[in-house]
Amino acid sequence: MHLLEQLELTVPVFQAPMAGVSTPSLAAEVSNAGGLGALGLGATKPEQARALIAEVRARTDRPFNVNLFVHLTPKVDVEREARWLEWLNPLFVEHGETAPEKLSSPYTSFLDDLEMQALLLEVKPPVISFHFGLPSAACVTALKQTGAVLLATVTSPAEAQAAEAAGMDAVIAQGIEAGGHRGMFDPHTPDDALGTLPLVRLLSRQCHGPVIAAGGIMDGAGLAAALDLGAVAAQMGTAFLLCPETGLDEAYRKALMGQAAFHTRMVSLISGRPRGLS
């Protein structure tokens, strides 16, 4: 069965999960309009995730996606973190804030979060997607038994091959134009920085399953181009940011409506991972 038919979608549009910005209201509105709404749970604790999923279900009876970060847990490096704190301290002082005494990660990898894994097996979201990597084989098997459709973000043919071998039902081909975190499995490996359309074309010819295009697609013409190159749908994030249902603060909204929005840069200062930022 075609993926869109399986998910009962009438519009080939996936809303990007956008951790920290997406809301149950946005996810439900997209799903109710015939696309696939999404929740970004990468920085969310399990009980909060339970409440968010329940709220989506209260607003729609259509399929939706929940997204998890599957990164390798960072190793503590006291000397490196001390250098970062030394570099960051003047910035805190400049803004009248007190610098932290130590660094910590707000993101728990799905690989380590047994409570989140148990929650998903219990609440059975219809679609589950993974960013920065892939879950264990045992976890994939268990999640598939709930009936969930499993997706993985990939940025290269090698990652797509790994995703298919792991049992993913479809891959999200994320080009360098994407406005959020670049979902590389290993940020220390060489990055060919493939654009969305070349990546979609490569994967649509090499992959056995469906390919969803992601990165720099803002309108119907961009969607049509991705479909022409072999994608079955497009995942769009920035295109939804100014919707009233997002959790975007007013300063960010204002920036997106100004000239800064026309000058996206790839930086690694937000979380240590490459990220497109206006």
ChimeraX attribute file (.defattr): number of C-alpha atoms within 10 A of each C-alpha:
attribute: neighborCount
match mode: 1-to-1
recipient: residues
	/A:1	6
	/A:2	10
	/A:3	17
	/A:4	18
	/A:5	9
	/A:6	10
	/A:7	18
	/A:8	15
	/A:9	19
	/A:10	14
	/A:11	15
	/A:12	19
	/A:13	24
	/A:14	25
	/A:15	25
	/A:16	27
	/A:17	25
	/A:18	24
	/A:19	20
	/A:20	15
	/A:21	17
	/A:22	24
	/A:23	24
	/A:24	24
	/A:25	22
	/A:26	24
	/A:27	32
	/A:28	27
	/A:29	18
	/A:30	21
	/A:31	28
	/A:32	19
	/A:33	14
	/A:34	20
	/A:35	26
	/A:36	28
	/A:37	31
	/A:38	31
	/A:39	30
	/A:40	24
	/A:41	24
	/A:42	23
	/A:43	16
	/A:44	18
	/A:45	14
	/A:46	18
	/A:47	12
	/A:48	11
	/A:49	20
	/A:50	16
	/A:51	12
	/A:52	20
	/A:53	24
	/A:54	14
	/A:55	16
	/A:56	24
	/A:57	17
	/A:58	12
	/A:59	16
	/A:60	18
	/A:61	11
	/A:62	20
	/A:63	23
	/A:64	27
	/A:65	25
	/A:66	25
	/A:67	23
	/A:68	28
	/A:69	23
	/A:70	25
	/A:71	22
	/A:72	16
	/A:73	13
	/A:74	10
	/A:75	6
	/A:76	10
	/A:77	8
	/A:78	11
	/A:79	8
	/A:80	10
	/A:81	14
	/A:82	14
	/A:83	10
	/A:84	13
	/A:85	16
	/A:86	12
	/A:87	11
	/A:88	13
	/A:89	15
	/A:90	14
	/A:91	13
	/A:92	14
	/A:93	11
	/A:94	9
	/A:95	8
	/A:96	9
	/A:97	11
	/A:98	12
	/A:99	15
	/A:100	11
	/A:101	9
	/A:102	10
	/A:103	13
	/A:104	10
	/A:105	9
	/A:106	10
	/A:107	17
	/A:108	20
	/A:109	21
	/A:110	25
	/A:111	19
	/A:112	14
	/A:113	13
	/A:114	12
	/A:115	13
	/A:116	22
	/A:117	17
	/A:118	15
	/A:119	15
	/A:120	21
	/A:121	18
	/A:122	12
	/A:123	12
	/A:124	17
	/A:125	21
	/A:126	17
	/A:127	20
	/A:128	22
	/A:129	26
	/A:130	25
	/A:131	23
	/A:132	22
	/A:133	24
	/A:134	27
	/A:135	22
	/A:136	13
	/A:137	12
	/A:138	9
	/A:139	16
	/A:140	16
	/A:141	13
	/A:142	16
	/A:143	22
	/A:144	18
	/A:145	11
	/A:146	15
	/A:147	13
	/A:148	20
	/A:149	19
	/A:150	22
	/A:151	26
	/A:152	31
	/A:153	27
	/A:154	29
	/A:155	27
	/A:156	22
	/A:157	17
	/A:158	10
	/A:159	21
	/A:160	23
	/A:161	17
	/A:162	15
	/A:163	24
	/A:164	17
	/A:165	10
	/A:166	16
	/A:167	16
	/A:168	23
	/A:169	19
	/A:170	23
	/A:171	29
	/A:172	27
	/A:173	34
	/A:174	32
	/A:175	24
	/A:176	25
	/A:177	21
	/A:178	24
	/A:179	22
	/A:180	21
	/A:181	23
	/A:182	25
	/A:183	29
	/A:184	21
	/A:185	19
	/A:186	14
	/A:187	13
	/A:188	8
	/A:189	8
	/A:190	7
	/A:191	12
	/A:192	9
	/A:193	14
	/A:194	17
	/A:195	18
	/A:196	22
	/A:197	26
	/A:198	14
	/A:199	23
	/A:200	30
	/A:201	19
	/A:202	16
	/A:203	28
	/A:204	21
	/A:205	12
	/A:206	12
	/A:207	16
	/A:208	12
	/A:209	15
	/A:210	21
	/A:211	30
	/A:212	26
	/A:213	35
	/A:214	33
	/A:215	26
	/A:216	22
	/A:217	23
	/A:218	15
	/A:219	10
	/A:220	11
	/A:221	10
	/A:222	16
	/A:223	22
	/A:224	15
	/A:225	15
	/A:226	24
	/A:227	20
	/A:228	13
	/A:229	18
	/A:230	19
	/A:231	25
	/A:232	20
	/A:233	23
	/A:234	29
	/A:235	27
	/A:236	24
	/A:237	22
	/A:238	20
	/A:239	14
	/A:240	18
	/A:241	20
	/A:242	16
	/A:243	12
	/A:244	10
	/A:245	17
	/A:246	18
	/A:247	17
	/A:248	16
	/A:249	9
	/A:250	10
	/A:251	8
	/A:252	13
	/A:253	13
	/A:254	13
	/A:255	12
	/A:256	16
	/A:257	11
	/A:258	10
	/A:259	10
	/A:260	12
	/A:261	13
	/A:262	10
	/A:263	9
	/A:264	14
	/A:265	13
	/A:266	18
	/A:267	15
	/A:268	14
	/A:269	9
	/A:270	10
	/A:271	12
	/A:272	10
	/A:273	18
	/A:274	19
	/A:275	22
	/A:276	19
	/A:277	17
	/A:278	17
